[in-house]
Amino acid sequence: MASNEQTVNRRDKFEALKRQGGSPFDQRRFHKGESIRELVKSFTPDTLSNLSTAGRLSAIRGQGGLLFGDLRAATGKIQIS
């Protein structure tokens, strides 16, 4: 598909979505519980299933059967699996 053809296709889909009353830029809210710094400070194994934070996934690596990643934000970095 040529670049120009792709642009026309995207515009057509955008207009069709607008006609249906939808928005391609619909904002979904994510509840960010704590900053990464606060999570690291207050972490206990009991809170493991109730965590929520936000950041940018900056690295992914595999070790055995697991995947690990680094989640970075302005307040710090944590490793997730």
C-alpha positions in Angstrom: 0.0 0.0 0.0 1.4 3.3 -1.0 1.9 6.0 1.6 -0.7 8.3 -0.1 -3.2 5.5 -0.3 -2.7 4.7 3.4 -3.3 8.4 4.3 -6.6 8.4 2.3 -7.6 5.1 3.9 -6.9 6.5 7.4 -8.9 9.7 6.7 -11.8 7.7 5.4 -11.9 5.6 8.6 -11.6 8.7 10.7 -14.6 10.3 9.0 -16.6 7.1 9.3 -15.9 6.9 13.0 -16.9 10.6 13.5 -20.2 10.0 11.6 -21.0 7.1 14.0 -20.5 9.4 17.0 -17.2 7.9 18.1 -13.9 9.7 18.8 -10.5 8.3 17.7 -9.0 10.4 20.5 -11.3 9.1 23.3 -9.6 9.5 26.6 -9.7 6.6 29.0 -8.8 7.4 32.6 -6.2 5.3 34.4 -6.1 5.6 38.2 -2.5 6.0 39.1 -2.3 4.9 42.7 1.2 6.1 43.8 4.4 7.3 42.3 7.2 4.8 41.9 9.1 6.4 44.7 6.1 6.0 47.0 5.7 2.3 46.0 9.3 1.5 46.7 9.1 3.2 50.1 5.9 1.6 51.3 6.1 -1.8 49.6 5.2 -4.9 51.6 4.5 -8.4 50.2 0.9 -8.0 51.4 0.3 -5.1 48.9 1.6 -7.1 45.9 -1.7 -7.6 44.3 -3.1 -4.1 44.9 -0.5 -2.0 43.1 -1.1 0.7 40.5 1.3 3.2 39.1 2.3 4.6 35.7 5.5 5.0 33.8 7.3 4.1 30.6 8.5 0.6 29.9 12.1 1.2 29.1 13.6 -2.3 28.9 12.4 -5.9 28.5 14.5 -9.0 29.0 13.9 -12.7 29.5 15.4 -15.0 32.1 14.3 -18.6 32.1 10.5 -18.7 31.7 10.0 -15.1 32.9 10.0 -11.7 31.4 11.3 -8.7 33.3 11.0 -5.1 32.5 12.0 -1.7 33.8 9.2 0.8 34.5 10.5 4.3 34.6 8.9 7.6 35.7 10.1 11.0 36.9 10.2 9.6 40.5 12.3 6.5 39.9 12.6 3.1 38.3 11.3 -0.4 39.3 11.6 -3.8 37.9 8.4 -5.6 37.0 7.8 -9.2 35.9 
